[in-house]
């Protein structure tokens, strides 16, 4: 690691891409497949970022373990079908592509820590032709759910960067709490699924309202 090495780790859904419509549709299909009523979309959006099993503890607290397992399977199938049929909508937030390329060009190492599966994240990044920008990808397939710090700890190890030289960027309190647990500086964004006041209360040092604001906050960080 050189003194100039810095690592920016991004959450995916709600931070890099706006996948809320596809997430809600897949969840509705999964609950229907289990013959259970799906919570309102506002409630579904609240759990984006958690791994599926953890999300369902919150969304379906009265359901049995068997029912939750059925919902997990149904969600994965619905998401896979939407992707293969070309119905999946996960657009990058406006300005994100350019920001990622600028950071990469400035020497930042980039990573992702997400509640998505390996397959889902790989497909998402490849679909936007930005896979090559990231040096570390951490998903729910290989780690405990956020806010456990395992994803960030693995990202630091893979990038060869200390916690003091890293930044976590996310849109939920789960991201901010994960960063705090890993000893990593946390920056929130207000275009995702949790309100700015929640992000600040959960450990965010600041909350960006647009890409220019996020870039300015990142450039204020000292080199590790």
Buried (B, 14 or more C-beta within 10 A) or exposed (E): EEEEBBBBBBBBBBBBBBBBEBBBBBBBBBBBBBEBEBBEBEEBBBBBBBBBBBBBEEBBEEBEEEBBBBBBBBBBBBBBEBBEEEEBEBEBBEBBBEBBEBBBEEEBBBBBBBBBBBBBBBBBBEBBEBBEBBBBBBBBEEBEBBBBBBBBBBBBEBBBBBBEBBBBBBBBBBBBBBBBBBBBBBBBBBBBBBBBEBBBEBBBBBBBEBBEBBBEBBEEBEEB
